[in-house]
Structures are given as structure tokens and as C-alpha cells.
């Protein structure tokens, strides 16, 4: 499991807790935590963006 997947699961759990909270202040606290977890999720990159620079040496591809 990647860190992003772990963070997404944590955010989803916080959102579940928010839905089950009776007090509005608790609900807002859970939603704030969920938002914090979601902000830590890194955007997914296209497969070609996951190639390390060292993998490109000698491949004829430009390293930018």
C-alpha cells in the first residue's frame, strides 16, 4: 500500500466518523482531519513520469 492509498483510507475513515457524529463541532473536527489527510495525497503521475533519470541513461531519451 502506498502512502497516498493509506492517506486516502484515513481520510475516508474520518469522513465516516463525521457522518456518524451527533455534535456539529465533532463533525467539523472530523472533516478537518479528513481534509488534512487528503492534502497529503500526492497526485498520481503517468507511468512515463515514474521513470527515474538513471533509467533513461543510454536510452536515447532526453532527460529534462
mmCIF file of the N, C-alpha and C atoms, coordinates in Angstrom:
data_MODEL
# 
_entry.id   MODEL 
# 
loop_
_atom_site.group_PDB 
_atom_site.id 
_atom_site.type_symbol 
_atom_site.label_atom_id 
_atom_site.label_alt_id 
_atom_site.label_comp_id 
_atom_site.label_asym_id 
_atom_site.label_entity_id 
_atom_site.label_seq_id 
_atom_site.pdbx_PDB_ins_code 
_atom_site.Cartn_x 
_atom_site.Cartn_y 
_atom_site.Cartn_z 
_atom_site.occupancy 
_atom_site.B_iso_or_equiv 
_atom_site.pdbx_formal_charge 
_atom_site.auth_seq_id 
_atom_site.auth_comp_id 
_atom_site.auth_asym_id 
_atom_site.auth_atom_id 
_atom_site.pdbx_PDB_model_num 
ATOM 1   N N  . UNK A 1 1  ? 0.854   -1.175 0.000   1.00 0.00 ? 1  UNK A N  1 
ATOM 2   C CA . UNK A 1 1  ? 0.000   0.000  0.000   1.00 0.00 ? 1  UNK A CA 1 
ATOM 3   C C  . UNK A 1 1  ? 0.899   1.237  0.000   1.00 0.00 ? 1  UNK A C  1 
ATOM 4   N N  . UNK A 1 2  ? 0.590   2.137  -0.897  1.00 0.00 ? 2  UNK A N  1 
ATOM 5   C CA . UNK A 1 2  ? 1.376   3.368  -0.965  1.00 0.00 ? 2  UNK A CA 1 
ATOM 6   C C  . UNK A 1 2  ? 0.922   4.330  0.137   1.00 0.00 ? 2  UNK A C  1 
ATOM 7   N N  . UNK A 1 3  ? 1.737   5.330  0.380   1.00 0.00 ? 3  UNK A N  1 
ATOM 8   C CA . UNK A 1 3  ? 1.374   6.361  1.363   1.00 0.00 ? 3  UNK A CA 1 
ATOM 9   C C  . UNK A 1 3  ? 0.090   7.068  0.934   1.00 0.00 ? 3  UNK A C  1 
ATOM 10  N N  . UNK A 1 4  ? -0.035  7.358  -0.349  1.00 0.00 ? 4  UNK A N  1 
ATOM 11  C CA . UNK A 1 4  ? -1.235  8.035  -0.849  1.00 0.00 ? 4  UNK A CA 1 
ATOM 12  C C  . UNK A 1 4  ? -2.484  7.191  -0.590  1.00 0.00 ? 4  UNK A C  1 
ATOM 13  N N  . UNK A 1 5  ? -2.392  5.882  -0.791  1.00 0.00 ? 5  UNK A N  1 
ATOM 14  C CA . UNK A 1 5  ? -3.527  5.000  -0.512  1.00 0.00 ? 5  UNK A CA 1 
ATOM 15  C C  . UNK A 1 5  ? -3.855  4.995  0.978   1.00 0.00 ? 5  UNK A C  1 
ATOM 16  N N  . UNK A 1 6  ? -2.822  4.957  1.800   1.00 0.00 ? 6  UNK A N  1 
ATOM 17  C CA . UNK A 1 6  ? -3.013  4.987  3.250   1.00 0.00 ? 6  UNK A CA 1 
ATOM 18  C C  . UNK A 1 6  ? -3.693  6.291  3.678   1.00 0.00 ? 6  UNK A C  1 
ATOM 19  N N  . UNK A 1 7  ? -3.234  7.408  3.137   1.00 0.00 ? 7  UNK A N  1 
ATOM 20  C CA . UNK A 1 7  ? -3.811  8.711  3.469   1.00 0.00 ? 7  UNK A CA 1 
ATOM 21  C C  . UNK A 1 7  ? -5.271  8.790  3.013   1.00 0.00 ? 7  UNK A C  1 
ATOM 22  N N  . UNK A 1 8  ? -5.556  8.235  1.830   1.00 0.00 ? 8  UNK A N  1 
ATOM 23  C CA . UNK A 1 8  ? -6.922  8.243  1.306   1.00 0.00 ? 8  UNK A CA 1 
ATOM 24  C C  . UNK A 1 8  ? -7.847  7.435  2.223   1.00 0.00 ? 8  UNK A C  1 
ATOM 25  N N  . UNK A 1 9  ? -7.375  6.278  2.677   1.00 0.00 ? 9  UNK A N  1 
ATOM 26  C CA . UNK A 1 9  ? -8.172  5.458  3.598   1.00 0.00 ? 9  UNK A CA 1 
ATOM 27  C C  . UNK A 1 9  ? -8.408  6.180  4.921   1.00 0.00 ? 9  UNK A C  1 
ATOM 28  N N  . UNK A 1 10 ? -7.385  6.857  5.416   1.00 0.00 ? 10 UNK A N  1 
ATOM 29  C CA . UNK A 1 10 ? -7.543  7.625  6.655   1.00 0.00 ? 10 UNK A CA 1 
ATOM 30  C C  . UNK A 1 10 ? -8.571  8.732  6.482   1.00 0.00 ? 10 UNK A C  1 
ATOM 31  N N  . UNK A 1 11 ? -8.536  9.418  5.343   1.00 0.00 ? 11 UNK A N  1 
ATOM 32  C CA . UNK A 1 11 ? -9.497  10.484 5.070   1.00 0.00 ? 11 UNK A CA 1 
ATOM 33  C C  . UNK A 1 11 ? -10.910 9.919  5.002   1.00 0.00 ? 11 UNK A C  1 
ATOM 34  N N  . UNK A 1 12 ? -11.066 8.777  4.353   1.00 0.00 ? 12 UNK A N  1 
ATOM 35  C CA . UNK A 1 12 ? -12.382 8.156  4.254   1.00 0.00 ? 12 UNK A CA 1 
ATOM 36  C C  . UNK A 1 12 ? -12.912 7.754  5.627   1.00 0.00 ? 12 UNK A C  1 
ATOM 37  N N  . UNK A 1 13 ? -12.050 7.261  6.488   1.00 0.00 ? 13 UNK A N  1 
ATOM 38  C CA . UNK A 1 13 ? -12.454 6.905  7.848   1.00 0.00 ? 13 UNK A CA 1 
ATOM 39  C C  . UNK A 1 13 ? -12.891 8.148  8.624   1.00 0.00 ? 13 UNK A C  1 
ATOM 40  N N  . UNK A 1 14 ? -12.162 9.234  8.476   1.00 0.00 ? 14 UNK A N  1 
ATOM 41  C CA . UNK A 1 14 ? -12.546 10.485 9.139   1.00 0.00 ? 14 UNK A CA 1 
ATOM 42  C C  . UNK A 1 14 ? -13.909 10.961 8.641   1.00 0.00 ? 14 UNK A C  1 
ATOM 43  N N  . UNK A 1 15 ? -14.162 10.800 7.344   1.00 0.00 ? 15 UNK A N  1 
ATOM 44  C CA . UNK A 1 15 ? -15.448 11.211 6.787   1.00 0.00 ? 15 UNK A CA 1 
ATOM 45  C C  . UNK A 1 15 ? -16.579 10.327 7.314   1.00 0.00 ? 15 UNK A C  1 
ATOM 46  N N  . UNK A 1 16 ? -16.313 9.037  7.493   1.00 0.00 ? 16 UNK A N  1 
ATOM 47  C CA . UNK A 1 16 ? -17.316 8.144  8.090   1.00 0.00 ? 16 UNK A CA 1 
ATOM 48  C C  . UNK A 1 16 ? -17.621 8.577  9.520   1.00 0.00 ? 16 UNK A C  1 
ATOM 49  N N  . UNK A 1 17 ? -16.566 8.918  10.256  1.00 0.00 ? 17 UNK A N  1 
ATOM 50  C CA . UNK A 1 17 ? -16.751 9.368  11.636  1.00 0.00 ? 17 UNK A CA 1 
ATOM 51  C C  . UNK A 1 17 ? -17.562 10.664 11.673  1.00 0.00 ? 17 UNK A C  1 
ATOM 52  N N  . UNK A 1 18 ? -17.308 11.554 10.722  1.00 0.00 ? 18 UNK A N  1 
ATOM 53  C CA . UNK A 1 18 ? -18.053 12.812 10.658  1.00 0.00 ? 18 UNK A CA 1 
ATOM 54  C C  . UNK A 1 18 ? -19.541 12.541 10.436  1.00 0.00 ? 18 UNK A C  1 
ATOM 55  N N  . UNK A 1 19 ? -19.847 11.610 9.534   1.00 0.00 ? 19 UNK A N  1 
ATOM 56  C CA . UNK A 1 19 ? -21.249 11.293 9.250   1.00 0.00 ? 19 UNK A CA 1 
ATOM 57  C C  . UNK A 1 19 ? -21.958 10.709 10.476  1.00 0.00 ? 19 UNK A C  1 
ATOM 58  N N  . UNK A 1 20 ? -21.229 9.994  11.318  1.00 0.00 ? 20 UNK A N  1 
ATOM 59  C CA . UNK A 1 20 ? -21.854 9.364  12.484  1.00 0.00 ? 20 UNK A CA 1 
ATOM 60  C C  . UNK A 1 20 ? -21.822 10.250 13.732  1.00 0.00 ? 20 UNK A C  1 
ATOM 61  N N  . UNK A 1 21 ? -21.173 11.398 13.640  1.00 0.00 ? 21 UNK A N  1 
ATOM 62  C CA . UNK A 1 21 ? -21.083 12.301 14.794  1.00 0.00 ? 21 UNK A CA 1 
ATOM 63  C C  . UNK A 1 21 ? -22.410 13.005 15.029  1.00 0.00 ? 21 UNK A C  1 
ATOM 64  N N  . UNK A 1 22 ? -22.773 13.109 16.287  1.00 0.00 ? 22 UNK A N  1 
ATOM 65  C CA . UNK A 1 22 ? -24.021 13.798 16.646  1.00 0.00 ? 22 UNK A CA 1 
ATOM 66  C C  . UNK A 1 22 ? -23.778 15.285 16.869  1.00 0.00 ? 22 UNK A C  1 
ATOM 67  N N  . UNK A 1 23 ? -22.641 15.617 17.422  1.00 0.00 ? 23 UNK A N  1 
ATOM 68  C CA . UNK A 1 23 ? -22.337 17.025 17.691  1.00 0.00 ? 23 UNK A CA 1 
ATOM 69  C C  . UNK A 1 23 ? -21.726 17.674 16.449  1.00 0.00 ? 23 UNK A C  1 
ATOM 70  N N  . UNK A 1 24 ? -22.215 18.851 16.119  1.00 0.00 ? 24 UNK A N  1 
ATOM 71  C CA . UNK A 1 24 ? -21.703 19.568 14.950  1.00 0.00 ? 24 UNK A CA 1 
ATOM 72  C C  . UNK A 1 24 ? -20.214 19.868 15.087  1.00 0.00 ? 24 UNK A C  1 
ATOM 73  N N  . UNK A 1 25 ? -19.758 20.199 16.290  1.00 0.00 ? 25 UNK A N  1 
ATOM 74  C CA . UNK A 1 25 ? -18.335 20.506 16.479  1.00 0.00 ? 25 UNK A CA 1 
ATOM 75  C C  . UNK A 1 25 ? -17.469 19.273 16.221  1.00 0.00 ? 25 UNK A C  1 
ATOM 76  N N  . UNK A 1 26 ? -17.945 18.099 16.636  1.00 0.00 ? 26 UNK A N  1 
ATOM 77  C CA . UNK A 1 26 ? -17.202 16.862 16.359  1.00 0.00 ? 26 UNK A CA 1 
ATOM 78  C C  . UNK A 1 26 ? -17.164 16.586 14.863  1.00 0.00 ? 26 UNK A C  1 
ATOM 79  N N  . UNK A 1 27 ? -18.297 16.780 14.203  1.00 0.00 ? 27 UNK A N  1 
ATOM 80  C CA . UNK A 1 27 ? -18.381 16.568 12.756  1.00 0.00 ? 27 UNK A CA 1 
ATOM 81  C C  . UNK A 1 27 ? -17.370 17.454 12.033  1.00 0.00 ? 27 UNK A C  1 
ATOM 82  N N  . UNK A 1 28 ? -17.306 18.722 12.418  1.00 0.00 ? 28 UNK A N  1 
ATOM 83  C CA . UNK A 1 28 ? -16.370 19.648 11.783  1.00 0.00 ? 28 UNK A CA 1 
ATOM 84  C C  . UNK A 1 28 ? -14.922 19.252 12.053  1.00 0.00 ? 28 UNK A C  1 
ATOM 85  N N  . UNK A 1 29 ? -14.645 18.768 13.258  1.00 0.00 ? 29 UNK A N  1 
ATOM 86  C CA . UNK A 1 29 ? -13.284 18.310 13.578  1.00 0.00 ? 29 UNK A CA 1 
ATOM 87  C C  . UNK A 1 29 ? -12.891 17.126 12.688  1.00 0.00 ? 29 UNK A C  1 
ATOM 88  N N  . UNK A 1 30 ? -13.807 16.163 12.524  1.00 0.00 ? 30 UNK A N  1 
ATOM 89  C CA . UNK A 1 30 ? -13.516 15.010 11.674  1.00 0.00 ? 30 UNK A CA 1 
ATOM 90  C C  . UNK A 1 30 ? -13.310 15.416 10.218  1.00 0.00 ? 30 UNK A C  1 
ATOM 91  N N  . UNK A 1 31 ? -14.144 16.337 9.746   1.00 0.00 ? 31 UNK A N  1 
ATOM 92  C CA . UNK A 1 31 ? -13.997 16.788 8.358   1.00 0.00 ? 31 UNK A CA 1 
ATOM 93  C C  . UNK A 1 31 ? -12.691 17.546 8.147   1.00 0.00 ? 31 UNK A C  1 
ATOM 94  N N  . UNK A 1 32 ? -12.272 18.283 9.167   1.00 0.00 ? 32 UNK A N  1 
ATOM 95  C CA . UNK A 1 32 ? -10.994 18.987 9.089   1.00 0.00 ? 32 UNK A CA 1 
ATOM 96  C C  . UNK A 1 32 ? -9.837  17.993 9.016   1.00 0.00 ? 32 UNK A C  1 
ATOM 97  N N  . UNK A 1 33 ? -9.927  16.929 9.824   1.00 0.00 ? 33 UNK A N  1 
ATOM 98  C CA . UNK A 1 33 ? -8.896  15.888 9.761   1.00 0.00 ? 33 UNK A CA 1 
ATOM 99  C C  . UNK A 1 33 ? -8.880  15.204 8.395   1.00 0.00 ? 33 UNK A C  1 
ATOM 100 N N  . UNK A 1 34 ? -10.053 14.936 7.861   1.00 0.00 ? 34 UNK A N  1 
ATOM 101 C CA . UNK A 1 34 ? -10.135 14.307 6.538   1.00 0.00 ? 34 UNK A CA 1 
ATOM 102 C C  . UNK A 1 34 ? -9.477  15.191 5.482   1.00 0.00 ? 34 UNK A C  1 
ATOM 103 N N  . UNK A 1 35 ? -9.749  16.480 5.560   1.00 0.00 ? 35 UNK A N  1 
ATOM 104 C CA . UNK A 1 35 ? -9.153  17.409 4.606   1.00 0.00 ? 35 UNK A CA 1 
ATOM 105 C C  . UNK A 1 35 ? -7.622  17.418 4.743   1.00 0.00 ? 35 UNK A C  1 
ATOM 106 N N  . UNK A 1 36 ? -7.138  17.359 5.961   1.00 0.00 ? 36 UNK A N  1 
ATOM 107 C CA . UNK A 1 36 ? -5.681  17.322 6.180   1.00 0.00 ? 36 UNK A CA 1 
ATOM 108 C C  . UNK A 1 36 ? -5.063  16.080 5.556   1.00 0.00 ? 36 UNK A C  1 
ATOM 109 N N  . UNK A 1 37 ? -5.718  14.926 5.727   1.00 0.00 ? 37 UNK A N  1 
ATOM 110 C CA . UNK A 1 37 ? -5.210  13.697 5.114   1.00 0.00 ? 37 UNK A CA 1 
ATOM 111 C C  . UNK A 1 37 ? -5.206  13.826 3.599   1.00 0.00 ? 37 UNK A C  1 
ATOM 112 N N  . UNK A 1 38 ? -6.282  14.368 3.038   1.00 0.00 ? 38 UNK A N  1 
ATOM 113 C CA . UNK A 1 38 ? -6.374  14.486 1.576   1.00 0.00 ? 38 UNK A CA 1 
ATOM 114 C C  . UNK A 1 38 ? -5.328  15.446 1.006   1.00 0.00 ? 38 UNK A C  1 
ATOM 115 N N  . UNK A 1 39 ? -4.957  16.457 1.764   1.00 0.00 ? 39 UNK A N  1 
ATOM 116 C CA . UNK A 1 39 ? -3.937  17.397 1.289   1.00 0.00 ? 39 UNK A CA 1 
ATOM 117 C C  . UNK A 1 39 ? -2.556  16.739 1.205   1.00 0.00 ? 39 UNK A C  1 
ATOM 118 N N  . UNK A 1 40 ? -2.359  15.658 1.927   1.00 0.00 ? 40 UNK A N  1 
ATOM 119 C CA . UNK A 1 40 ? -1.062  14.973 1.905   1.00 0.00 ? 40 UNK A CA 1 
ATOM 120 C C  . UNK A 1 40 ? -0.953  13.968 0.763   1.00 0.00 ? 40 UNK A C  1 
ATOM 121 N N  . UNK A 1 41 ? -2.074  13.713 0.072   1.00 0.00 ? 41 UNK A N  1 
ATOM 122 C CA . UNK A 1 41 ? -2.056  12.760 -1.036  1.00 0.00 ? 41 UNK A CA 1 
ATOM 123 C C  . UNK A 1 41 ? -1.370  13.400 -2.227  1.00 0.00 ? 41 UNK A C  1 
ATOM 124 N N  . UNK A 1 42 ? -0.362  12.714 -2.737  1.00 0.00 ? 42 UNK A N  1 
ATOM 125 C CA . UNK A 1 42 ? 0.339   13.205 -3.922  1.00 0.00 ? 42 UNK A CA 1 
ATOM 126 C C  . UNK A 1 42 ? -0.467  12.833 -5.160  1.00 0.00 ? 42 UNK A C  1 
ATOM 127 N N  . UNK A 1 43 ? -0.530  13.754 -6.132  1.00 0.00 ? 43 UNK A N  1 
ATOM 128 C CA . UNK A 1 43 ? -1.252  13.432 -7.366  1.00 0.00 ? 43 UNK A CA 1 
ATOM 129 C C  . UNK A 1 43 ? -0.591  12.249 -8.063  1.00 0.00 ? 43 UNK A C  1 
ATOM 130 N N  . UNK A 1 44 ? -1.421  11.406 -8.663  1.00 0.00 ? 44 UNK A N  1 
ATOM 131 C CA . UNK A 1 44 ? -0.875  10.264 -9.394  1.00 0.00 ? 44 UNK A CA 1 
ATOM 132 C C  . UNK A 1 44 ? -0.264  10.764 -10.694 1.00 0.00 ? 44 UNK A C  1 
ATOM 133 N N  . UNK A 1 45 ? 0.877   10.157 -11.028 1.00 0.00 ? 45 UNK A N  1 
ATOM 134 C CA . UNK A 1 45 ? 1.579   10.573 -12.241 1.00 0.00 ? 45 UNK A CA 1 
ATOM 135 C C  . UNK A 1 45 ? 1.413   9.506  -13.313 1.00 0.00 ? 45 UNK A C  1 
ATOM 136 N N  . UNK A 1 46 ? 1.540   9.935  -14.549 1.00 0.00 ? 46 UNK A N  1 
ATOM 137 C CA . UNK A 1 46 ? 1.500   8.998  -15.665 1.00 0.00 ? 46 UNK A CA 1 
ATOM 138 C C  . UNK A 1 46 ? 2.703   8.062  -15.553 1.00 0.00 ? 46 UNK A C  1 
ATOM 139 N N  . UNK A 1 47 ? 2.577   6.828  -16.043 1.00 0.00 ? 47 UNK A N  1 
ATOM 140 C CA . UNK A 1 47 ? 3.677   5.854  -15.907 1.00 0.00 ? 47 UNK A CA 1 
ATOM 141 C C  . UNK A 1 47 ? 5.018   6.372  -16.401 1.00 0.00 ? 47 UNK A C  1 
ATOM 142 N N  . UNK A 1 48 ? 5.024   7.135  -17.502 1.00 0.00 ? 48 UNK A N  1 
ATOM 143 C CA . UNK A 1 48 ? 6.318   7.624  -18.009 1.00 0.00 ? 48 UNK A CA 1 
ATOM 144 C C  . UNK A 1 48 ? 6.949   8.639  -17.072 1.00 0.00 ? 48 UNK A C  1 
ATOM 145 N N  . UNK A 1 49 ? 6.143   9.265  -16.215 1.00 0.00 ? 49 UNK A N  1 
ATOM 146 C CA . UNK A 1 49 ? 6.683   10.226 -15.256 1.00 0.00 ? 49 UNK A CA 1 
ATOM 147 C C  . UNK A 1 49 ? 7.317   9.528  -14.061 1.00 0.00 ? 49 UNK A C  1 
ATOM 148 N N  . UNK A 1 50 ? 7.042   8.235  -13.888 1.00 0.00 ? 50 UNK A N  1 
ATOM 149 C CA . UNK A 1 50 ? 7.591   7.483  -12.769 1.00 0.00 ? 50 UNK A CA 1 
ATOM 150 C C  . UNK A 1 50 ? 8.971   6.908  -13.073 1.00 0.00 ? 50 UNK A C  1 
ATOM 151 N N  . UNK A 1 51 ? 9.472   7.130  -14.285 1.00 0.00 ? 51 UNK A N  1 
ATOM 152 C CA . UNK A 1 51 ? 10.782  6.624  -14.675 1.00 0.00 ? 51 UNK A CA 1 
ATOM 153 C C  . UNK A 1 51 ? 11.855  7.484  -14.028 1.00 0.00 ? 51 UNK A C  1 
ATOM 154 N N  . UNK A 1 52 ? 12.803  6.846  -13.395 1.00 0.00 ? 52 UNK A N  1 
ATOM 155 C CA . UNK A 1 52 ? 13.914  7.559  -12.774 1.00 0.00 ? 52 UNK A CA 1 
ATOM 156 C C  . UNK A 1 52 ? 14.887  8.037  -13.850 1.00 0.00 ? 52 UNK A C  1 
ATOM 157 N N  . UNK A 1 53 ? 15.556  9.128  -13.588 1.00 0.00 ? 53 UNK A N  1 
ATOM 158 C CA . UNK A 1 53 ? 16.539  9.667  -14.537 1.00 0.00 ? 53 UNK A CA 1 
ATOM 159 C C  . UNK A 1 53 ? 17.607  8.632  -14.849 1.00 0.00 ? 53 UNK A C  1 
ATOM 160 N N  . UNK A 1 54 ? 18.000  7.848  -13.845 1.00 0.00 ? 54 UNK A N  1 
ATOM 161 C CA . UNK A 1 54 ? 19.042  6.835  -14.066 1.00 0.00 ? 54 UNK A CA 1 
ATOM 162 C C  . UNK A 1 54 ? 18.567  5.765  -15.049 1.00 0.00 ? 54 UNK A C  1 
ATOM 163 N N  . UNK A 1 55 ? 17.243  5.535  -15.157 1.00 0.00 ? 55 UNK A N  1 
ATOM 164 C CA . UNK A 1 55 ? 16.713  4.562  -16.085 1.00 0.00 ? 55 UNK A CA 1 
ATOM 165 C C  . UNK A 1 55 ? 16.812  5.035  -17.534 1.00 0.00 ? 55 UNK A C  1 
ATOM 166 N N  . UNK A 1 56 ? 16.969  6.358  -17.727 1.00 0.00 ? 56 UNK A N  1 
ATOM 167 C CA . UNK A 1 56 ? 16.985  6.927  -19.078 1.00 0.00 ? 56 UNK A CA 1 
ATOM 168 C C  . UNK A 1 56 ? 18.376  6.996  -19.673 1.00 0.00 ? 56 UNK A C  1 
ATOM 169 N N  . UNK A 1 57 ? 19.402  6.828  -18.861 1.00 0.00 ? 57 UNK A N  1 
ATOM 170 C CA . UNK A 1 57 ? 20.763  6.913  -19.389 1.00 0.00 ? 57 UNK A CA 1 
ATOM 171 C C  . UNK A 1 57 ? 20.986  5.848  -20.456 1.00 0.00 ? 57 UNK A C  1 
ATOM 172 N N  . UNK A 1 58 ? 21.461  6.276  -21.592 1.00 0.00 ? 58 UNK A N  1 
ATOM 173 C CA . UNK A 1 58 ? 21.740  5.347  -22.681 1.00 0.00 ? 58 UNK A CA 1 
ATOM 174 C C  . UNK A 1 58 ? 20.508  4.923  -23.455 1.00 0.00 ? 58 UNK A C  1 
ATOM 175 N N  . UNK A 1 59 ? 19.352  5.492  -23.135 1.00 0.00 ? 59 UNK A N  1 
ATOM 176 C CA . UNK A 1 59 ? 18.140  5.100  -23.828 1.00 0.00 ? 59 UNK A CA 1 
ATOM 177 C C  . UNK A 1 59 ? 17.882  5.960  -25.052 1.00 0.00 ? 59 UNK A C  1 
ATOM 178 N N  . UNK A 1 60 ? 18.641  7.069  -25.177 1.00 0.00 ? 60 UNK A N  1 
ATOM 179 C CA . UNK A 1 60 ? 18.409  7.978  -26.285 1.00 0.00 ? 60 UNK A CA 1 
ATOM 180 C C  . UNK A 1 60 ? 17.342  9.001  -25.965 1.00 0.00 ? 60 UNK A C  1 
ATOM 181 N N  . UNK A 1 61 ? 16.728  8.901  -24.798 1.00 0.00 ? 61 UNK A N  1 
ATOM 182 C CA . UNK A 1 61 ? 15.705  9.873  -24.409 1.00 0.00 ? 61 UNK A CA 1 
ATOM 183 C C  . UNK A 1 61 ? 16.365  11.026 -23.677 1.00 0.00 ? 61 UNK A C  1 
ATOM 184 N N  . UNK A 1 62 ? 15.849  12.200 -23.929 1.00 0.00 ? 62 UNK A N  1 
ATOM 185 C CA . UNK A 1 62 ? 16.393  13.396 -23.266 1.00 0.00 ? 62 UNK A CA 1 
ATOM 186 C C  . UNK A 1 62 ? 15.941  13.409 -21.835 1.00 0.00 ? 62 UNK A C  1 
ATOM 187 N N  . UNK A 1 63 ? 16.829  13.815 -20.947 1.00 0.00 ? 63 UNK A N  1 
ATOM 188 C CA . UNK A 1 63 ? 16.487  13.981 -19.531 1.00 0.00 ? 63 UNK A CA 1 
ATOM 189 C C  . UNK A 1 63 ? 16.264  15.459 -19.300 1.00 0.00 ? 63 UNK A C  1 
ATOM 190 N N  . UNK A 1 64 ? 15.058  15.763 -18.898 1.00 0.00 ? 64 UNK A N  1 
ATOM 191 C CA . UNK A 1 64 ? 14.699  17.166 -18.681 1.00 0.00 ? 64 UNK A CA 1 
ATOM 192 C C  . UNK A 1 64 ? 14.680  17.452 -17.213 1.00 0.00 ? 64 UNK A C  1 
# 
